[in-house]
Amino acid sequence: MLSANSLRKLKLPAIGALALLLAVAGYYLLLAVRRTTYLTASNVRLLSTIGHQFDDWVRRQEQIFRIVAQLDEPSAITKDWRSSANWKFGRRPPPPDTPLDVKPPTLSVDSSGKMLLTLESNWGDSRIVPFDAPIFEALQRDVFDVVILAAPDGRILKQSGHADLYLADLAPLVASGDSAAKTGHADVRDLAGTTYRLFRQRCCGRVRVQTSADGPAAEKPEPSSGTDGEPAAKKDGGKSRKPGSGDSAGSDARSASGKITDGLVVCGLVSTSTLTERRFAVSYSTMLIIAGVLLMIVVSWPFLKLWLIGNRQRVRLIDMLLLGISSLLVLSVGTLYLLDSYAYTRLKAHIHDGLKTLSEGIRSNMRREIAAAYSQLRVLQSASSAETGAGPRIVVDALQRTPKLDFSFYPFFEAYSLIDSKGFQQQKWSIRSRSQSPPRIPVSDREYFTRIVENQTWSLPPEGGLPEIKDFALESIRSITRMDTQAVLAVRNDSPADLPVATLAFPMISLIKPVVPEGFGFAVIEDRDDGRVLFHSDDRRNLIEQFFLETDRDRRLRSVVAARRAELMDLRYWGRDYSAYVAPLAGFPWSVVTFYEKDRVRSVNVDWMLTTLLFLIPYMLGCVFLCLLILIFPVVTGPVGLAAALLTALLIGRRMWAQRTGAISPGWQAAA
């Protein structure tokens, strides 16, 4: 029992420990609330950005339809296109004094579950575009478990992600009386045995969606059957029932023959367990610090007991032994943490060097690739200017049909185009076959076109043996025809004069889908606004992500980018800790950010600590064994007795080892 004096001594440390515990708990709860707000906002923002991409895709399809329909002989343009069968044109010339009017596009789902976008005009023209929407696959699957595209009335049109969930209707997933098209988030209880959070965002307000109660609900993903062979979601109390099942919000708005609604809804499902894990995640460093403090408190108990001992309490032998063991443990753990801090600092320095090397490599490779593409563009310009009198056309299999041209500078380009002053591609050279070659399209809203026309070009000085590049524009884009990511290099064209812009579309292999070391990543961002991502090591995020927003508007990052200086820093990116190196790109209003996830470094550090502790445990067990010998044989008190105990332990250990190996020498046997 502790005396009253000892309890008074213990009162102040107990109050301090309780206050520290409350402070840590309060900070942790506040951090969890902030993370919840961030995760909710970032998920809704991601869906909003993807919705804008859908809007842009639909708008471009309308623009192509309008430009083709206004031609005198539109069928002459579309006859060589792979999608020529999807074009229908009315009588030409059109009715006099009747301007072209493109009706709002209609999205429908056929009997096989394929989505089709139908465009029509008042001149009797029509076009059907498969709404496979490759941009849909660009949704961040590392954020959402299931991604859904639905009509405003809740009918699910397309789904990707978790194969065990096959949903037919969105309305049963929202609260009673709530609209399926309402922007925000809501909890979904017990969906295929898992609780999810549903995030919703409206998009494509101009698109009319035609749904049918008899048609298929969605394009079914690859099913993963449960134990009874049925899709998992269908076993869950009707969560994926067909529309019109009675209690679903908004289902009464549908008619038996279907309904036409305006707009689309992009949704994402995230399991609440994943959100909880991200919300309450504790870093490895924090866990190591907490474990070290707790271990120090435990091994310091003999010191605390000695400090609280009363005048009438005597110090026993075991107290002194525990005091010695505790002292040894404190010194061992302290030394371990000091050495670990040194090793961790060296490891971080190695990672920082890797970030700088990666950044320099990206900038160097990008500069060389731009120089090669620029030289190839000039060669193609010379060849096209020599062909006088060539009208609008598409040259396919350019590498095979023009063998005399020098394609050694950059043979990987996608297409070369000459654009008129209105922004329409008049001449186009493609390295693909006729069936795979992209059509001539309008590009008047592209940044590279406006920069050349308005003379807002960039220039790169000579560097590392590379020539100077003057008066060009470079833009990261998603192809209108195939929706894949690529880059376009544009320069001014003088011959012929009615085609003032020459462009080269190329894959930009130095920045799009490059091979980077495991754990490393990069992003090329704009210096202005919210830091739009132009190129990313994960090309699904190209032109979709706003880097400043996803880093919580980090002030240090924005100041470094604005000052255009190179600097190492720590970032909170997509809710995770990263080491980052920011450097400006010479000649561009862009910056390149290379980053490495800290959890990888911390996991290596934890492995080091655990390995060291495993080697430390036998050492400490030996000390405990020695103390037990002293307790069992109290005569072992002085130096002679201690030496005798050590010698006895050595002889016993040697004999046990010799018996195990079967080799006992006579001398050791006599001594034993």
Stockholm file with secondary structure:
# STOCKHOLM 1.0

chainA/1-672         MLSANSLRKLKLPAIGALALLLAVAGYYLLLAVRRTTYLTASNVRLLSTIGHQFDDWVRRQEQIFRIVAQLDEPSAITKDWRSSANWKFGRRPPPPDTPLDVKPPTLSVDSSGKMLLTLESNWGDSRIVPFDAPIFEALQRDVFDVVILAAPDGRILKQSGHADLYLADLAPLVASGDSAAKTGHADVRDLAGTTYRLFRQRCCGRVRVQTSADGPAAEKPEPSSGTDGEPAAKKDGGKSRKPGSGDSAGSDARSASGKITDGLVVCGLVSTSTLTERRFAVSYSTMLIIAGVLLMIVVSWPFLKLWLIGNRQRVRLIDMLLLGISSLLVLSVGTLYLLDSYAYTRLKAHIHDGLKTLSEGIRSNMRREIAAAYSQLRVLQSASSAETGAGPRIVVDALQRTPKLDFSFYPFFEAYSLIDSKGFQQQKWSIRSRSQSPPRIPVSDREYFTRIVENQTWSLPPEGGLPEIKDFALESIRSITRMDTQAVLAVRNDSPADLPVATLAFPMISLIKPVVPEGFGFAVIEDRDDGRVLFHSDDRRNLIEQFFLETDRDRRLRSVVAARRAELMDLRYWGRDYSAYVAPLAGFPWSVVTFYEKDRVRSVNVDWMLTTLLFLIPYMLGCVFLCLLILIFPVVTGPVGLAAALLTALLIGRRMWAQRTGAISPGWQAAA
#=GR chainA/1-672 SS CCCHHHHHHHHHHHHHHHHHHHHHHHHHHHHHHHHHHHHHHHHHHHHHHHHHHHHHHHHHHHHHHHHHHTSSSHHHHHTTSTTGGGEECCCSSCCTTCCCCBCCCEEEECTTSCEEEEEEBTTSCEEEEETTCGGGGGSCTTTCSEEEEECTTSBEEEEEECTTCCCSBSGGGSCTTCCTTCSEEEEEEEETTEEEEEEEEEEEEEEEEEECTTSCSSBCCCCCBCTTSSBGGGGSTTTTCCTTCSSSTTGGGCCTTCEEEEEEEEEEEEEHHHHHHHHSCCCHHHHHHHHHHHHHHHHTHHHHHHHHCCTTCCCCHHHHHHHHHHHHHHHHHHHHHHHHHHHHHHHHHHHHHHHHHHHHHHHHHHHHHHHHHHHHHHHHHHHHHHSTTCCSEEECSHHHHCTTSCCCSCTTCCEEEEECTTSBEEEEEESSCTTTSCCCCBCTTSHHHHHHHTTCCEEECCBTTBCCEEEEEEEEEECTTTCCEEEEEEEECCSSTTCCEEEEEECCTTTSSCCCCTTEEEEEEESSTTCBEEEESSGGGTTTCBHHHHTTTCHHHHHHHHHTCCEEEEEEETTEEEEEEEEECTTSSEEEEEEEEHHHHHHHHHHHHHHHHHHHHHHHHHHHHHHHHHHHCTTTTSHHHHHHHHHHHHHHHHHHHHHHHTCCCHHHHHHC
#=GC SS_cons         CCCHHHHHHHHHHHHHHHHHHHHHHHHHHHHHHHHHHHHHHHHHHHHHHHHHHHHHHHHHHHHHHHHHHTSSSHHHHHTTSTTGGGEECCCSSCCTTCCCCBCCCEEEECTTSCEEEEEEBTTSCEEEEETTCGGGGGSCTTTCSEEEEECTTSBEEEEEECTTCCCSBSGGGSCTTCCTTCSEEEEEEEETTEEEEEEEEEEEEEEEEEECTTSCSSBCCCCCBCTTSSBGGGGSTTTTCCTTCSSSTTGGGCCTTCEEEEEEEEEEEEEHHHHHHHHSCCCHHHHHHHHHHHHHHHHTHHHHHHHHCCTTCCCCHHHHHHHHHHHHHHHHHHHHHHHHHHHHHHHHHHHHHHHHHHHHHHHHHHHHHHHHHHHHHHHHHHHHHHSTTCCSEEECSHHHHCTTSCCCSCTTCCEEEEECTTSBEEEEEESSCTTTSCCCCBCTTSHHHHHHHTTCCEEECCBTTBCCEEEEEEEEEECTTTCCEEEEEEEECCSSTTCCEEEEEECCTTTSSCCCCTTEEEEEEESSTTCBEEEESSGGGTTTCBHHHHTTTCHHHHHHHHHTCCEEEEEEETTEEEEEEEEECTTSSEEEEEEEEHHHHHHHHHHHHHHHHHHHHHHHHHHHHHHHHHHHCTTTTSHHHHHHHHHHHHHHHHHHHHHHHTCCCHHHHHHC
//
